[in-house]
Amino acid sequence: MSKVFLSIHVLAAILAVGPVAVAASMFPAALKRGDRSTLALLHRICRVYAWVSIAVPVFGFAVAGTMKVTGQTWVLVSIALTAVAAVVLLVFVLPGQRAALAGPAGDGAVPAESAVPAESSVATAPDTRLAGRLSMTTGVFNLLWAVVTVLMIVRPGSSTGV
């Protein structure tokens, strides 16, 4: 049974977390371009696949249980890093994307009242600070998943010799 759970776990990680990682990484560049339709699509991909990616830890727990490794340090660290990645996605990345879509004309532009005089082009320029924050938080999200992936492959203390 562990082979079935492991297969589903790996497939879920590739097919669910992968699209979130890629779409979230593309979002800041689309924000800088002011490409509203692309922003909406990328945000929807992130939102939908965030829900689908719940399957990754669910089947991860199933795999760990059938392999009787639930209490091993590498599993506990992976669980903690997965939880941190979920928090980063839910608290920083998705709300940041929503904020970008909610800007005037939905392009992440700096609100006119907080920008320089209305006749300036800065009032409608995409918010580069928001794009920078999204780049940073998306990078953290992706780095956390990269570390979890390495831990899943290396498995310190594993008897497989890998």
Residue, then its C-alpha position, 0 to 999 in steps of 0.5 A: m500500500s505504501k507504493v500506491f500512497l507514495s505514487i499518489h504523493v509524488l504525482a500530487a506534488i508534481l501536478a499540484v505544487g508545481p503549477v503553483a510554484v510556476a504561476a506564482s513565479m510568473f506573477p510579478a513579471a506580469l504585474k510589472r507589465g500590467d498584463r491584467s488578463t495574465l494576472a487574473l489567470l495566474h492568480r486563479i491557477c495559484r488559488v485552485y492548485a493551492w486547494v488541490s495541493i492539500a493532497v500532497p501532505v495528506f498522502g505524505f502522512a499516509v506514506a509516512g504511516t505505512m513506512k513507519v517513519t512518522g517520528q523521524t527527524w527528516v519527516l518532522v522537518s519536512i512537515a514543518l517546512t510544508a506548513v511554513a510554505a502553506v502559511v507563506l502561500l496563504v498569508f503572503v503570496l495569494p493576498g499579495q496577488r489579490a491586492a495587485l488585482a484590486g489596484p486601479a484598473g486591476d493592474g496593481a497600479v499605485p492608488a492615485e491618492s498615494a502617488v505623486p500628482a495625477e498628471s504624472s505617469v507614476a500614478t498609473a505605473p505598476d507598483t514595483r514594491l508589490a511586485g518585489r514583495l511578491s517575488m521575494t515571498t514566492g521565492v521563499f515559498n519555492l525554496l521551502w518546497a525545494v528543501v522539502t523535496v531534497l529531504m524526501i530524496v536524501r532522507p537522512g538516516s534512511s536505510t536505503g543508502v540513497 
